[in-house]
Amino acid sequence: DADRPATGAARLQEAFSALASKSGVEIVSQRALAAIPADYYVKVPVEFRIKTNLAELKELLYELRTSAVLMGVSYMRVKVPEQGALLDVTLVVVGAIRKTGV
């Protein structure tokens, strides 16, 4: 059932993973966060930790913005590593699902 937050989070994880793969970005970890009720929908946030370079991160953010799946980034932290290493990025990606009974 697409109205349930767990199902929405799983679909968001699938969509984001496909975009990350297309952009050459490695997902280190991912976890669904608590759903956030709103008026007519429920926000479904998922935290992703990725390793990437700047060009791949830029491509991923562009792909996310133009994706057919409606999602956005509500939080992003970039840790700059030692010279030559990949960026350590934490993103919270948020999707939305309709509330049941509304």
Z-matrix of the N, CA and C atoms (Angstrom, degrees):
N
C 1 1.464
C 2 1.527 1 109.30
N 3 1.311 2 116.83 1 121.09
C 4 1.467 3 122.14 2 -173.64
C 5 1.516 4 112.53 3 -69.85
N 6 1.324 5 118.58 4 -12.47
C 7 1.457 6 120.76 5 -179.12
C 8 1.520 7 112.91 6 -80.59
N 9 1.297 8 118.50 7 -13.30
C 10 1.463 9 120.71 8 -176.82
C 11 1.523 10 110.59 9 -84.36
N 12 1.337 11 116.67 10 135.80
C 13 1.473 12 119.55 11 -179.45
C 14 1.524 13 114.67 12 -56.78
N 15 1.320 14 118.83 13 -37.93
C 16 1.474 15 120.15 14 -179.58
C 17 1.524 16 110.77 15 -63.37
N 18 1.326 17 116.52 16 -41.48
C 19 1.460 18 120.72 17 178.04
C 20 1.530 19 110.14 18 -66.78
N 21 1.333 20 116.17 19 -41.90
C 22 1.462 21 120.47 20 177.86
C 23 1.517 22 111.78 21 -61.75
N 24 1.344 23 116.44 22 -41.15
C 25 1.465 24 120.56 23 179.07
C 26 1.523 25 110.72 24 -65.02
N 27 1.341 26 116.74 25 -40.81
C 28 1.468 27 120.38 26 179.24
C 29 1.526 28 110.77 27 -63.41
N 30 1.321 29 116.37 28 -41.55
C 31 1.478 30 119.74 29 178.81
C 32 1.528 31 111.00 30 -66.45
N 33 1.330 32 116.31 31 -38.79
C 34 1.465 33 120.76 32 177.51
C 35 1.527 34 110.32 33 -64.00
N 36 1.336 35 116.69 34 -42.31
C 37 1.460 36 120.88 35 178.37
C 38 1.531 37 110.74 36 -62.14
N 39 1.323 38 117.16 37 -42.19
C 40 1.465 39 120.79 38 177.90
C 41 1.524 40 111.37 39 -61.96
N 42 1.331 41 116.02 40 -46.94
C 43 1.468 42 120.85 41 -178.35
C 44 1.528 43 110.80 42 -63.65
N 45 1.343 44 117.37 43 -44.91
C 46 1.455 45 121.00 44 -179.59
C 47 1.531 46 110.54 45 -65.67
N 48 1.322 47 116.43 46 -41.52
C 49 1.465 48 120.26 47 179.66
C 50 1.521 49 111.37 48 -60.72
N 51 1.337 50 116.91 49 -39.23
C 52 1.465 51 120.67 50 177.72
C 53 1.522 52 110.54 51 -64.28
N 54 1.338 53 117.19 52 -42.19
C 55 1.469 54 120.25 53 178.63
C 56 1.524 55 111.08 54 -65.95
N 57 1.339 56 116.59 55 -40.69
C 58 1.469 57 120.59 56 179.53
C 59 1.523 58 110.17 57 -62.66
N 60 1.312 59 116.20 58 -43.82
C 61 1.465 60 120.95 59 179.48
C 62 1.529 61 110.67 60 -61.81
N 63 1.329 62 116.41 61 -44.11
C 64 1.468 63 121.73 62 179.29
C 65 1.534 64 110.89 63 -61.45
N 66 1.342 65 116.25 64 -34.31
C 67 1.471 66 120.96 65 -177.72
C 68 1.522 67 112.73 66 -89.20
N 69 1.324 68 118.24 67 -3.17
C 70 1.462 69 121.32 68 -179.98
C 71 1.513 70 114.06 69 79.08
N 72 1.331 71 117.18 70 22.87
C 73 1.461 72 122.63 71 -176.86
C 74 1.527 73 109.97 72 -96.46
N 75 1.337 74 116.41 73 135.07
C 76 1.466 75 121.86 74 178.17
C 77 1.526 76 110.06 75 -90.84
N 78 1.340 77 117.10 76 123.25
C 79 1.467 78 121.14 77 174.72
C 80 1.524 79 107.70 78 -87.78
N 81 1.335 80 116.08 79 120.69
C 82 1.466 81 122.18 80 -179.15
C 83 1.527 82 109.55 81 -85.97
N 84 1.327 83 116.91 82 -42.26
C 85 1.458 84 120.91 83 178.93
C 86 1.523 85 109.44 84 -155.55
N 87 1.332 86 115.00 85 161.02
C 88 1.455 87 120.97 86 176.45
C 89 1.516 88 108.55 87 -152.90
N 90 1.340 89 115.51 88 144.37
C 91 1.465 90 119.08 89 177.05
C 92 1.518 91 109.51 90 -153.84
N 93 1.317 92 114.09 91 138.70
C 94 1.460 93 120.05 92 176.82
C 95 1.524 94 108.66 93 -74.23
N 96 1.324 95 116.14 94 137.04
C 97 1.461 96 121.74 95 176.42
C 98 1.528 97 108.48 96 -101.10
N 99 1.315 98 117.05 97 173.90
C 100 1.468 99 121.25 98 -178.64
C 101 1.530 100 110.68 99 -63.62
N 102 1.327 101 115.40 100 135.61
C 103 1.464 102 121.41 101 177.42
C 104 1.532 103 109.43 102 -65.25
N 105 1.333 104 116.03 103 149.70
C 106 1.465 105 122.14 104 -177.16
C 107 1.528 106 108.35 105 -120.08
N 108 1.335 107 118.30 106 109.36
C 109 1.469 108 120.26 107 179.86
C 110 1.533 109 111.42 108 -66.06
N 111 1.321 110 115.69 109 142.54
C 112 1.465 111 122.91 110 173.49
C 113 1.532 112 106.22 111 -133.08
N 114 1.333 113 118.78 112 -172.85
C 115 1.463 114 121.39 113 -174.70
C 116 1.525 115 113.98 114 -55.12
N 117 1.321 116 117.21 115 -64.56
C 118 1.461 117 121.19 116 -174.27
C 119 1.517 118 113.29 117 -114.27
N 120 1.324 119 116.45 118 6.15
C 121 1.449 120 120.19 119 -177.79
C 122 1.521 121 109.93 120 -149.65
N 123 1.303 122 115.73 121 173.30
C 124 1.460 123 122.56 122 176.78
C 125 1.522 124 107.20 123 -121.52
N 126 1.334 125 116.46 124 126.91
C 127 1.465 126 120.26 125 175.51
C 128 1.526 127 107.84 126 -78.56
N 129 1.332 128 115.34 127 134.12
C 130 1.460 129 121.47 128 -178.11
C 131 1.530 130 108.23 129 -118.85
N 132 1.344 131 117.22 130 99.09
C 133 1.466 132 119.42 131 -179.64
C 134 1.533 133 112.44 132 -91.73
N 135 1.325 134 115.50 133 142.83
C 136 1.459 135 122.13 134 175.65
C 137 1.529 136 107.41 135 -132.52
N 138 1.322 137 116.19 136 130.47
C 139 1.460 138 121.11 137 178.68
C 140 1.524 139 109.46 138 -94.17
N 141 1.326 140 115.33 139 129.52
C 142 1.457 141 121.95 140 177.59
C 143 1.522 142 108.52 141 -120.19
N 144 1.327 143 116.57 142 139.27
C 145 1.456 144 121.43 143 170.42
C 146 1.516 145 105.85 144 -114.57
N 147 1.322 146 115.68 145 125.50
C 148 1.461 147 120.63 146 -175.74
C 149 1.521 148 110.68 147 -127.84
N 150 1.323 149 115.10 148 156.86
C 151 1.469 150 122.90 149 171.96
C 152 1.520 151 105.96 150 -116.04
N 153 1.319 152 115.85 151 128.04
C 154 1.457 153 118.83 152 -174.82
C 155 1.522 154 110.24 153 -162.39
N 156 1.319 155 115.25 154 169.67
C 157 1.459 156 119.04 155 170.34
C 158 1.532 157 107.95 156 -100.98
N 159 1.293 158 117.84 157 174.05
C 160 1.459 159 121.99 158 -174.44
C 161 1.532 160 112.19 159 -63.69
N 162 1.324 161 117.31 160 -41.89
C 163 1.469 162 120.47 161 -179.28
C 164 1.530 163 111.24 162 -63.17
N 165 1.341 164 117.15 163 -42.49
C 166 1.464 165 120.89 164 179.09
C 167 1.528 166 111.05 165 -67.64
N 168 1.337 167 117.67 166 -38.11
C 169 1.465 168 121.62 167 177.77
C 170 1.521 169 110.11 168 -62.58
N 171 1.322 170 116.23 169 -43.96
C 172 1.464 171 120.80 170 178.16
C 173 1.527 172 110.30 171 -60.40
N 174 1.322 173 117.07 172 -45.16
C 175 1.464 174 121.96 173 179.03
C 176 1.530 175 110.91 174 -62.25
N 177 1.332 176 116.65 175 -42.81
C 178 1.465 177 120.65 176 179.25
C 179 1.524 178 111.26 177 -61.91
N 180 1.326 179 117.59 178 -45.11
C 181 1.469 180 120.79 179 -179.90
C 182 1.525 181 111.18 180 -64.33
N 183 1.329 182 116.97 181 -36.73
C 184 1.461 183 120.71 182 176.65
C 185 1.530 184 110.15 183 -65.80
N 186 1.328 185 116.70 184 -46.51
C 187 1.467 186 121.18 185 179.60
C 188 1.532 187 110.77 186 -61.25
N 189 1.314 188 116.42 187 -39.44
C 190 1.462 189 121.17 188 179.64
C 191 1.526 190 110.37 189 -63.89
N 192 1.313 191 116.18 190 -42.21
C 193 1.465 192 120.58 191 -178.62
C 194 1.522 193 112.36 192 -67.26
N 195 1.321 194 117.35 193 -33.56
C 196 1.462 195 120.99 194 -176.29
C 197 1.530 196 112.46 195 -99.98
N 198 1.322 197 117.41 196 7.62
C 199 1.457 198 121.87 197 -178.08
C 200 1.527 199 112.18 198 -65.96
N 201 1.332 200 115.86 199 151.02
C 202 1.470 201 121.14 200 174.88
C 203 1.522 202 110.76 201 -70.01
N 204 1.336 203 117.24 202 -23.69
C 205 1.462 204 122.02 203 176.57
C 206 1.524 205 107.23 204 -86.65
N 207 1.328 206 116.18 205 123.96
C 208 1.465 207 120.62 206 -178.82
C 209 1.521 208 109.95 207 -72.65
N 210 1.325 209 116.23 208 111.43
C 211 1.462 210 122.12 209 178.00
C 212 1.510 211 108.55 210 -153.96
N 213 1.316 212 114.99 211 156.89
C 214 1.454 213 119.97 212 179.64
C 215 1.518 214 110.22 213 -146.75
N 216 1.312 215 116.20 214 168.59
C 217 1.464 216 121.98 215 179.27
C 218 1.524 217 108.18 216 -99.94
N 219 1.340 218 116.38 217 120.80
C 220 1.467 219 119.80 218 178.84
C 221 1.530 220 111.58 219 -97.77
N 222 1.327 221 117.47 220 -15.03
C 223 1.466 222 121.78 221 -178.96
C 224 1.517 223 108.21 222 -155.22
N 225 1.332 224 115.66 223 139.90
C 226 1.461 225 120.13 224 175.14
C 227 1.515 226 108.86 225 -146.78
N 228 1.340 227 115.62 226 130.95
C 229 1.466 228 121.65 227 175.05
C 230 1.520 229 107.08 228 -127.08
N 231 1.316 230 115.84 229 130.23
C 232 1.466 231 121.35 230 179.81
C 233 1.523 232 108.25 231 -117.89
N 234 1.318 233 116.00 232 121.13
C 235 1.465 234 121.01 233 174.53
C 236 1.519 235 107.53 234 -99.78
N 237 1.312 236 115.69 235 123.82
C 238 1.460 237 121.17 236 -179.78
C 239 1.525 238 107.63 237 -86.64
N 240 1.328 239 116.10 238 121.51
C 241 1.466 240 120.54 239 -176.34
C 242 1.520 241 112.36 240 -84.88
N 243 1.312 242 113.44 241 -173.49
C 244 1.464 243 119.53 242 171.84
C 245 1.528 244 108.71 243 -60.58
N 246 1.298 245 116.82 244 157.11
C 247 1.459 246 121.20 245 -177.58
C 248 1.532 247 111.07 246 -53.31
N 249 1.325 248 115.20 247 131.27
C 250 1.455 249 120.84 248 176.44
C 251 1.523 250 115.17 249 90.92
N 252 1.331 251 118.18 250 -14.93
C 253 1.468 252 120.37 251 -179.54
C 254 1.527 253 109.85 252 -87.41
N 255 1.321 254 115.95 253 164.68
C 256 1.457 255 121.30 254 -179.82
C 257 1.533 256 111.04 255 -75.12
N 258 1.335 257 115.41 256 153.09
C 259 1.455 258 120.85 257 174.67
C 260 1.524 259 109.52 258 -67.90
N 261 1.328 260 116.50 259 144.12
C 262 1.461 261 123.02 260 175.67
C 263 1.524 262 105.87 261 -105.47
N 264 1.332 263 117.33 262 107.26
C 265 1.460 264 122.16 263 -171.49
C 266 1.519 265 110.73 264 -117.63
N 267 1.335 266 115.34 265 132.24
C 268 1.466 267 121.24 266 172.13
C 269 1.518 268 107.03 267 -111.47
N 270 1.335 269 116.00 268 127.19
C 271 1.468 270 122.81 269 179.20
C 272 1.521 271 109.04 270 -124.64
N 273 1.325 272 117.05 271 139.92
C 274 1.454 273 120.49 272 166.09
C 275 1.521 274 105.85 273 -108.38
N 276 1.321 275 114.65 274 114.24
C 277 1.461 276 122.11 275 -179.47
C 278 1.522 277 107.13 276 -101.69
N 279 1.342 278 116.05 277 132.38
C 280 1.463 279 121.36 278 -175.72
C 281 1.518 280 110.33 279 -119.54
N 282 1.317 281 114.73 280 131.18
C 283 1.458 282 122.72 281 172.09
C 284 1.522 283 107.30 282 -116.63
N 285 1.330 284 117.01 283 179.66
C 286 1.454 285 120.74 284 179.30
C 287 1.521 286 109.80 285 -139.94
N 288 1.330 287 114.96 286 145.15
C 289 1.455 288 121.46 287 174.22
C 290 1.519 289 108.67 288 -129.44
N 291 1.322 290 116.61 289 152.84
C 292 1.466 291 120.76 290 179.20
C 293 1.520 292 109.88 291 -68.81
N 294 1.321 293 115.11 292 143.49
C 295 1.459 294 119.78 293 172.27
C 296 1.525 295 108.90 294 -72.84
N 297 1.298 296 116.76 295 146.02
C 298 1.465 297 119.86 296 175.15
C 299 1.517 298 109.09 297 -77.21
N 300 1.310 299 115.29 298 145.35
C 301 1.457 300 120.39 299 176.31
C 302 1.510 301 115.78 300 75.80
N 303 1.348 302 118.08 301 13.74
C 304 1.473 303 120.72 302 -179.91
C 305 1.505 304 108.97 303 -105.88
